[in-house]
Amino acid sequence: MQLRENIAQDQEKSDASKSQMEQLKEKIHGIESEILQMETRLDELRRIQGQINTKATERSTLFTLQQQQYAALSEENEGKVQALVFPCSQ
């Protein structure tokens, strides 16, 4: 009789362990899905960050060009103003 009880207890423990394993497998699958989603989001964020960097570089370059053009225009206008103010000195 005791052997049957031991077998029954072992079977219950085995069933409980199988159930726990299935629950853990489901949790692992859920976590793997979350990791995949996060990796996808990270890839998207990296792509967006690359675009931001590109635009920042482009904006900086355009600003530098604008400053150069402004400086050249300022020099050109300075010469014209001097010619208008002191027409005989030229």
N, CA, C and O atoms as a Tinker XYZ file with bonds, in Angstrom:
   360  protein
     1  N      0.816000   -1.193000    0.000000    73     2
     2  CA     0.000000    0.000000    0.000000    64     1     3
     3  C      0.862000    1.260000    0.000000    63     2     4     5
     4  O      0.568000    2.227000   -0.703000    81     3
     5  N      1.932000    1.233000    0.801000    73     3     6
     6  CA     2.809000    2.393000    0.873000    64     5     7
     7  C      3.494000    2.647000   -0.467000    63     6     8     9
     8  O      3.718000    3.799000   -0.837000    81     7
     9  N      3.819000    1.615000   -1.175000    73     7    10
    10  CA     4.448000    1.772000   -2.485000    64     9    11
    11  C      3.506000    2.486000   -3.440000    63    10    12    13
    12  O      3.933000    3.352000   -4.203000    81    11
    13  N      2.238000    2.132000   -3.403000    73    11    14
    14  CA     1.253000    2.801000   -4.252000    64    13    15
    15  C      1.122000    4.274000   -3.864000    63    14    16    17
    16  O      1.005000    5.139000   -4.731000    81    15
    17  N      1.142000    4.550000   -2.583000    73    15    18
    18  CA     1.060000    5.941000   -2.125000    64    17    19
    19  C      2.286000    6.731000   -2.593000    63    18    20    21
    20  O      2.167000    7.875000   -3.032000    81    19
    21  N      3.447000    6.118000   -2.493000    73    19    22
    22  CA     4.669000    6.777000   -2.946000    64    21    23
    23  C      4.622000    7.036000   -4.449000    63    22    24    25
    24  O      5.022000    8.101000   -4.919000    81    23
    25  N      4.136000    6.064000   -5.185000    73    23    26
    26  CA     4.014000    6.221000   -6.636000    64    25    27
    27  C      3.026000    7.341000   -6.953000    63    26    28    29
    28  O      3.272000    8.158000   -7.841000    81    27
    29  N      1.920000    7.376000   -6.235000    73    27    30
    30  CA     0.904000    8.414000   -6.454000    64    29    31
    31  C      1.488000    9.802000   -6.130000    63    30    32    33
    32  O      1.268000   10.759000   -6.872000    81    31
    33  N      2.225000    9.902000   -5.030000    73    31    34
    34  CA     2.846000   11.171000   -4.649000    64    33    35
    35  C      3.877000   11.596000   -5.694000    63    34    36    37
    36  O      3.950000   12.762000   -6.083000    81    35
    37  N      4.660000   10.635000   -6.130000    73    35    38
    38  CA     5.654000   10.942000   -7.162000    64    37    39
    39  C      4.981000   11.405000   -8.447000    63    38    40    41
    40  O      5.461000   12.320000   -9.116000    81    39
    41  N      3.870000   10.769000   -8.784000    73    39    42
    42  CA     3.126000   11.153000   -9.988000    64    41    43
    43  C      2.586000   12.573000   -9.829000    63    42    44    45
    44  O      2.623000   13.359000  -10.775000    81    43
    45  N      2.086000   12.904000   -8.640000    73    43    46
    46  CA     1.579000   14.255000   -8.389000    64    45    47
    47  C      2.712000   15.280000   -8.505000    63    46    48    49
    48  O      2.542000   16.338000   -9.110000    81    47
    49  N      3.857000   14.955000   -7.924000    73    47    50
    50  CA     5.008000   15.851000   -8.011000    64    49    51
    51  C      5.449000   16.015000   -9.460000    63    50    52    53
    52  O      5.783000   17.115000   -9.900000    81    51
    53  N      5.445000   14.915000  -10.186000    73    51    54
    54  CA     5.825000   14.948000  -11.588000    64    53    55
    55  C      4.856000   15.820000  -12.384000    63    54    56    57
    56  O      5.278000   16.630000  -13.211000    81    55
    57  N      3.569000   15.654000  -12.135000    73    55    58
    58  CA     2.555000   16.458000  -12.821000    64    57    59
    59  C      2.700000   17.938000  -12.467000    63    58    60    61
    60  O      2.570000   18.807000  -13.330000    81    59
    61  N      2.968000   18.214000  -11.195000    73    59    62
    62  CA     3.144000   19.603000  -10.754000    64    61    63
    63  C      4.380000   20.208000  -11.429000    63    62    64    65
    64  O      4.360000   21.365000  -11.848000    81    63
    65  N      5.442000   19.425000  -11.529000    73    63    66
    66  CA     6.668000   19.903000  -12.174000    64    65    67
    67  C      6.412000   20.169000  -13.653000    63    66    68    69
    68  O      6.883000   21.173000  -14.187000    81    67
    69  N      5.674000   19.285000  -14.321000    73    67    70
    70  CA     5.352000   19.485000  -15.729000    64    69    71
    71  C      4.535000   20.753000  -15.918000    63    70    72    73
    72  O      4.756000   21.516000  -16.858000    81    71
    73  N      3.593000   20.966000  -15.018000    73    71    74
    74  CA     2.757000   22.157000  -15.093000    64    73    75
    75  C      3.601000   23.419000  -14.909000    63    74    76    77
    76  O      3.434000   24.403000  -15.629000    81    75
    77  N      4.501000   23.373000  -13.941000    73    75    78
    78  CA     5.396000   24.513000  -13.721000    64    77    79
    79  C      6.281000   24.760000  -14.932000    63    78    80    81
    80  O      6.522000   25.906000  -15.312000    81    79
    81  N      6.763000   23.681000  -15.536000    73    79    82
    82  CA     7.607000   23.826000  -16.725000    64    81    83
    83  C      6.829000   24.476000  -17.866000    63    82    84    85
    84  O      7.365000   25.328000  -18.575000    81    83
    85  N      5.597000   24.088000  -18.045000    73    83    86
    86  CA     4.768000   24.680000  -19.107000    64    85    87
    87  C      4.543000   26.161000  -18.836000    63    86    88    89
    88  O      4.605000   26.983000  -19.750000    81    87
    89  N      4.280000   26.500000  -17.570000    73    87    90
    90  CA     4.088000   27.915000  -17.213000    64    89    91
    91  C      5.360000   28.709000  -17.471000    63    90    92    93
    92  O      5.318000   29.829000  -17.980000    81    91
    93  N      6.482000   28.116000  -17.116000    73    91    94
    94  CA     7.759000   28.796000  -17.342000    64    93    95
    95  C      8.046000   28.954000  -18.827000    63    94    96    97
    96  O      8.568000   29.983000  -19.258000    81    95
    97  N      7.705000   27.935000  -19.610000    73    95    98
    98  CA     7.893000   28.032000  -21.060000    64    97    99
    99  C      7.073000   29.181000  -21.629000    63    98   100   101
   100  O      7.552000   29.930000  -22.480000    81    99
   101  N      5.827000   29.322000  -21.157000    73    99   102
   102  CA     4.965000   30.415000  -21.616000    64   101   103
   103  C      5.558000   31.769000  -21.218000    63   102   104   105
   104  O      5.552000   32.709000  -22.012000    81   103
   105  N      6.068000   31.864000  -19.987000    73   103   106
   106  CA     6.685000   33.118000  -19.543000    64   105   107
   107  C      7.918000   33.435000  -20.384000    63   106   108   109
   108  O      8.128000   34.579000  -20.788000    81   107
   109  N      8.722000   32.421000  -20.641000    73   107   110
   110  CA     9.929000   32.604000  -21.447000    64   109   111
   111  C      9.550000   33.081000  -22.845000    63   110   112   113
   112  O     10.186000   33.983000  -23.389000    81   111
   113  N      8.518000   32.478000  -23.425000    73   111   114
   114  CA     8.066000   32.879000  -24.757000    64   113   115
   115  C      7.607000   34.343000  -24.733000    63   114   116   117
   116  O      7.922000   35.114000  -25.640000    81   115
   117  N      6.866000   34.714000  -23.696000    73   115   118
   118  CA     6.408000   36.099000  -23.570000    64   117   119
   119  C      7.575000   37.063000  -23.442000    63   118   120   121
   120  O      7.575000   38.125000  -24.064000    81   119
   121  N      8.554000   36.707000  -22.650000    73   119   122
   122  CA     9.722000   37.556000  -22.459000    64   121   123
   123  C     10.527000   37.659000  -23.755000    63   122   124   125
   124  O     11.020000   38.734000  -24.098000    81   123
   125  N     10.660000   36.549000  -24.470000    73   123   126
   126  CA    11.365000   36.582000  -25.759000    64   125   127
   127  C     10.659000   37.514000  -26.738000    63   126   128   129
   128  O     11.307000   38.243000  -27.489000    81   127
   129  N      9.317000   37.486000  -26.726000    73   127   130
   130  CA     8.549000   38.384000  -27.599000    64   129   131
   131  C      8.789000   39.841000  -27.218000    63   130   132   133
   132  O      8.947000   40.695000  -28.090000    81   131
   133  N      8.815000   40.124000  -25.917000    73   131   134
   134  CA     9.081000   41.491000  -25.459000    64   133   135
   135  C     10.485000   41.934000  -25.873000    63   134   136   137
   136  O     10.680000   43.074000  -26.295000    81   135
   137  N     11.448000   41.044000  -25.752000    73   135   138
   138  CA    12.829000   41.368000  -26.147000    64   137   139
   139  C     12.882000   41.692000  -27.632000    63   138   140   141
   140  O     13.535000   42.654000  -28.036000    81   139
   141  N     12.198000   40.894000  -28.447000    73   139   142
   142  CA    12.176000   41.139000  -29.888000    64   141   143
   143  C     11.556000   42.504000  -30.192000    63   142   144   145
   144  O     12.061000   43.244000  -31.036000    81   143
   145  N     10.463000   42.834000  -29.502000    73   143   146
   146  CA     9.824000   44.138000  -29.703000    64   145   147
   147  C     10.768000   45.270000  -29.308000    63   146   148   149
   148  O     10.859000   46.283000  -30.002000    81   147
   149  N     11.466000   45.092000  -28.191000    73   147   150
   150  CA    12.411000   46.122000  -27.741000    64   149   151
   151  C     13.557000   46.278000  -28.725000    63   150   152   153
   152  O     13.986000   47.397000  -29.005000    81   151
   153  N     14.059000   45.168000  -29.253000    73   151   154
   154  CA    15.134000   45.244000  -30.243000    64   153   155
   155  C     14.667000   45.983000  -31.488000    63   154   156   157
   156  O     15.416000   46.769000  -32.068000    81   155
   157  N     13.432000   45.730000  -31.896000    73   155   158
   158  CA    12.861000   46.416000  -33.051000    64   157   159
   159  C     12.761000   47.910000  -32.777000    63   158   160   161
   160  O     13.100000   48.727000  -33.632000    81   159
   161  N     12.292000   48.267000  -31.576000    73   159   162
   162  CA    12.195000   49.682000  -31.209000    64   161   163
   163  C     13.573000   50.329000  -31.153000    63   162   164   165
   164  O     13.751000   51.462000  -31.601000    81   163
   165  N     14.540000   49.616000  -30.606000    73   163   166
   166  CA    15.906000   50.159000  -30.547000    64   165   167
   167  C     16.464000   50.411000  -31.941000    63   166   168   169
   168  O     17.101000   51.435000  -32.186000    81   167
   169  N     16.222000   49.477000  -32.848000    73   167   170
   170  CA    16.674000   49.660000  -34.239000    64   169   171
   171  C     16.038000   50.911000  -34.843000    63   170   172   173
   172  O     16.699000   51.686000  -35.534000    81   171
   173  N     14.747000   51.096000  -34.572000    73   171   174
   174  CA    14.039000   52.273000  -35.081000    64   173   175
   175  C     14.620000   53.550000  -34.462000    63   174   176   177
   176  O     14.819000   54.545000  -35.159000    81   175
   177  N     14.888000   53.517000  -33.166000    73   175   178
   178  CA    15.471000   54.685000  -32.504000    64   177   179
   179  C     16.863000   54.996000  -33.050000    63   178   180   181
   180  O     17.224000   56.160000  -33.222000    81   179
   181  N     17.639000   53.953000  -33.321000    73   179   182
   182  CA    18.966000   54.165000  -33.904000    64   181   183
   183  C     18.864000   54.798000  -35.289000    63   182   184   185
   184  O     19.651000   55.675000  -35.642000    81   183
   185  N     17.882000   54.341000  -36.067000    73   183   186
   186  CA    17.663000   54.896000  -37.406000    64   185   187
   187  C     17.272000   56.376000  -37.302000    63   186   188   189
   188  O     17.775000   57.218000  -38.046000    81   187
   189  N     16.377000   56.668000  -36.375000    73   187   190
   190  CA    15.945000   58.050000  -36.180000    64   189   191
   191  C     17.108000   58.906000  -35.689000    63   190   192   193
   192  O     17.273000   60.042000  -36.134000    81   191
   193  N     17.916000   58.368000  -34.774000    73   191   194
   194  CA    19.082000   59.107000  -34.279000    64   193   195
   195  C     20.053000   59.402000  -35.416000    63   194   196   197
   196  O     20.645000   60.481000  -35.465000    81   195
   197  N     20.216000   58.456000  -36.322000    73   195   198
   198  CA    21.063000   58.686000  -37.487000    64   197   199
   199  C     20.530000   59.815000  -38.341000    63   198   200   201
   200  O     21.297000   60.642000  -38.835000    81   199
   201  N     19.212000   59.855000  -38.520000    73   199   202
   202  CA    18.603000   60.940000  -39.293000    64   201   203
   203  C     18.799000   62.285000  -38.595000    63   202   204   205
   204  O     19.065000   63.299000  -39.239000    81   203
   205  N     18.662000   62.275000  -37.270000    73   203   206
   206  CA    18.863000   63.503000  -36.499000    64   205   207
   207  C     20.300000   63.995000  -36.668000    63   206   208   209
   208  O     20.536000   65.183000  -36.885000    81   207
   209  N     21.247000   63.076000  -36.569000    73   207   210
   210  CA    22.659000   63.448000  -36.729000    64   209   211
   211  C     22.927000   64.021000  -38.116000    63   210   212   213
   212  O     23.644000   65.011000  -38.262000    81   211
   213  N     22.345000   63.387000  -39.132000    73   211   214
   214  CA    22.511000   63.856000  -40.502000    64   213   215
   215  C     21.943000   65.267000  -40.657000    63   214   216   217
   216  O     22.579000   66.140000  -41.247000    81   215
   217  N     20.757000   65.479000  -40.128000    73   215   218
   218  CA    20.127000   66.801000  -40.226000    64   217   219
   219  C     20.912000   67.848000  -39.441000    63   218   220   221
   220  O     21.030000   68.990000  -39.884000    81   219
   221  N     21.449000   67.474000  -38.282000    73   219   222
   222  CA    22.237000   68.414000  -37.483000    64   221   223
   223  C     23.506000   68.820000  -38.237000    63   222   224   225
   224  O     23.887000   69.991000  -38.237000    81   223
   225  N     24.147000   67.857000  -38.870000    73   223   226
   226  CA    25.351000   68.153000  -39.660000    64   225   227
   227  C     24.989000   69.049000  -40.838000    63   226   228   229
   228  O     25.695000   70.008000  -41.149000    81   227
   229  N     23.887000   68.723000  -41.481000    73   227   230
   230  CA    23.427000   69.522000  -42.630000    64   229   231
   231  C     23.124000   70.955000  -42.190000    63   230   232   233
   232  O     23.510000   71.914000  -42.859000    81   231
   233  N     22.431000   71.088000  -41.059000    73   231   234
   234  CA    22.085000   72.420000  -40.547000    64   233   235
   235  C     23.344000   73.209000  -40.183000    63   234   236   237
   236  O     23.436000   74.405000  -40.458000    81   235
   237  N     24.294000   72.543000  -39.576000    73   235   238
   238  CA    25.552000   73.197000  -39.199000    64   237   239
   239  C     26.305000   73.670000  -40.438000    63   238   240   241
   240  O     26.839000   74.779000  -40.465000    81   239
   241  N     26.341000   72.826000  -41.453000    73   239   242
   242  CA    27.014000   73.192000  -42.705000    64   241   243
   243  C     26.324000   74.386000  -43.364000    63   242   244   245
   244  O     26.982000   75.315000  -43.830000    81   243
   245  N     25.006000   74.350000  -43.397000    73   243   246
   246  CA    24.263000   75.462000  -44.000000    64   245   247
   247  C     24.457000   76.744000  -43.210000    63   246   248   249
   248  O     24.555000   77.824000  -43.792000    81   247
   249  N     24.514000   76.635000  -41.892000    73   247   250
   250  CA    24.738000   77.812000  -41.059000    64   249   251
   251  C     26.117000   78.415000  -41.332000    63   250   252   253
   252  O     26.267000   79.633000  -41.427000    81   251
   253  N     27.114000   77.549000  -41.456000    73   251   254
   254  CA    28.469000   78.020000  -41.767000    64   253   255
   255  C     28.497000   78.723000  -43.121000    63   254   256   257
   256  O     29.098000   79.788000  -43.261000    81   255
   257  N     27.850000   78.130000  -44.108000    73   255   258
   258  CA    27.775000   78.761000  -45.436000    64   257   259
   259  C     27.054000   80.096000  -45.369000    63   258   260   261
   260  O     27.463000   81.061000  -46.015000    81   259
   261  N     25.994000   80.154000  -44.599000    73   259   262
   262  CA    25.242000   81.397000  -44.449000    64   261   263
   263  C     26.116000   82.478000  -43.806000    63   262   264   265
   264  O     26.087000   83.636000  -44.223000    81   263
   265  N     26.882000   82.098000  -42.802000    73   263   266
   266  CA    27.786000   83.066000  -42.169000    64   265   267
   267  C     28.832000   83.562000  -43.154000    63   266   268   269
   268  O     29.155000   84.749000  -43.171000    81   267
   269  N     29.361000   82.663000  -43.972000    73   267   270
   270  CA    30.363000   83.059000  -44.975000    64   269   271
   271  C     29.749000   84.009000  -45.992000    63   270   272   273
   272  O     30.364000   85.007000  -46.366000    81   271
   273  N     28.530000   83.698000  -46.441000    73   271   274
   274  CA    27.854000   84.562000  -47.403000    64   273   275
   275  C     27.549000   85.926000  -46.789000    63   274   276   277
   276  O     27.674000   86.958000  -47.447000    81   275
   277  N     27.153000   85.915000  -45.537000    73   275   278
   278  CA    26.856000   87.173000  -44.852000    64   277   279
   279  C     28.123000   88.023000  -44.729000    63   278   280   281
   280  O     28.095000   89.233000  -44.954000    81   279
   281  N     29.229000   87.377000  -44.370000    73   279   282
   282  CA    30.496000   88.094000  -44.240000    64   281   283
   283  C     30.913000   88.680000  -45.590000    63   282   284   285
   284  O     31.350000   89.829000  -45.658000    81   283
   285  N     30.779000   87.897000  -46.661000    73   283   286
   286  CA    31.142000   88.376000  -47.999000    64   285   287
   287  C     30.234000   89.533000  -48.415000    63   286   288   289
   288  O     30.709000   90.516000  -48.983000    81   287
   289  N     28.956000   89.425000  -48.143000    73   287   290
   290  CA    27.997000   90.483000  -48.482000    64   289   291
   291  C     28.287000   91.733000  -47.665000    63   290   292   293
   292  O     28.201000   92.852000  -48.171000    81   291
   293  N     28.624000   91.537000  -46.420000    73   291   294
   294  CA    28.947000   92.666000  -45.551000    64   293   295
   295  C     30.171000   93.414000  -46.080000    63   294   296   297
   296  O     30.178000   94.645000  -46.115000    81   295
   297  N     31.199000   92.682000  -46.490000    73   295   298
   298  CA    32.401000   93.308000  -47.065000    64   297   299
   299  C     32.055000   94.058000  -48.348000    63   298   300   301
   300  O     32.518000   95.172000  -48.590000    81   299
   301  N     31.218000   93.400000  -49.165000    73   299   302
   302  CA    30.826000   94.022000  -50.437000    64   301   303
   303  C     30.050000   95.312000  -50.175000    63   302   304   305
   304  O     30.293000   96.328000  -50.826000    81   303
   305  N     29.137000   95.271000  -49.243000    73   303   306
   306  CA    28.331000   96.453000  -48.915000    64   305   307
   307  C     29.186000   97.546000  -48.287000    63   306   308   309
   308  O     28.955000   98.731000  -48.526000    81   307
   309  N     30.164000   97.158000  -47.492000    73   307   310
   310  CA    31.055000   98.135000  -46.871000    64   309   311
   311  C     31.802000   98.925000  -47.946000    63   310   312   313
   312  O     31.967000  100.141000  -47.845000    81   311
   313  N     32.244000   98.215000  -48.964000    73   311   314
   314  CA    32.929000   98.883000  -50.076000    64   313   315
   315  C     32.004000   99.831000  -50.810000    63   314   316   317
   316  O     32.431000  100.917000  -51.201000    81   315
   317  N     30.760000   99.458000  -51.009000    73   315   318
   318  CA    29.787000  100.302000  -51.705000    64   317   319
   319  C     29.451000  101.530000  -50.876000    63   318   320   321
   320  O     29.307000  102.628000  -51.414000    81   319
   321  N     29.328000  101.346000  -49.562000    73   319   322
   322  CA    29.016000  102.479000  -48.690000    64   321   323
   323  C     30.174000  103.477000  -48.725000    63   322   324   325
   324  O     29.953000  104.686000  -48.800000    81   323
   325  N     31.399000  102.972000  -48.672000    73   323   326
   326  CA    32.574000  103.861000  -48.730000    64   325   327
   327  C     32.599000  104.617000  -50.057000    63   326   328   329
   328  O     32.951000  105.796000  -50.095000    81   327
   329  N     32.230000  103.946000  -51.135000    73   327   330
   330  CA    32.222000  104.594000  -52.457000    64   329   331
   331  C     31.166000  105.689000  -52.500000    63   330   332   333
   332  O     31.369000  106.710000  -53.157000    81   331
   333  N     30.036000  105.498000  -51.811000    73   331   334
   334  CA    28.979000  106.508000  -51.790000    64   333   335
   335  C     29.355000  107.682000  -50.879000    63   334   336   337
   336  O     29.074000  108.840000  -51.189000    81   335
   337  N     29.986000  107.365000  -49.763000    73   335   338
   338  CA    30.337000  108.406000  -48.799000    64   337   339
   339  C     31.542000  109.210000  -49.275000    63   338   340   341
   340  O     31.554000  110.436000  -49.160000    81   339
   341  N     32.543000  108.538000  -49.802000    73   339   342
   342  CA    33.763000  109.178000  -50.268000    64   341   343
   343  C     33.966000  108.901000  -51.757000    63   342   344   345
   344  O     34.883000  108.163000  -52.121000    81   343
   345  N     33.148000  109.465000  -52.607000    73   343   346
   346  CA    33.260000  109.137000  -54.040000    64   345   347
   347  C     34.561000  109.618000  -54.668000    63   346   348   349
   348  O     34.989000  109.049000  -55.672000    81   347
   349  N     35.192000  110.620000  -54.131000    73   347   350
   350  CA    36.408000  111.142000  -54.742000    64   349   351
   351  C     37.644000  110.313000  -54.395000    63   350   352   353
   352  O     38.653000  110.392000  -55.096000    81   351
   353  N     37.579000  109.519000  -53.326000    73   351   354
   354  CA    38.766000  108.773000  -52.918000    64   353   355
   355  C     38.987000  107.552000  -53.766000    63   354   356   357
   356  O     40.003000  106.878000  -53.594000    81   355
   357  N     38.118000  107.239000  -54.647000    73   355   358
   358  CA    38.278000  106.029000  -55.447000    64   357   359
   359  C     38.780000  106.289000  -56.795000    63   358   360
   360  O     38.961000  105.356000  -57.577000    81   359
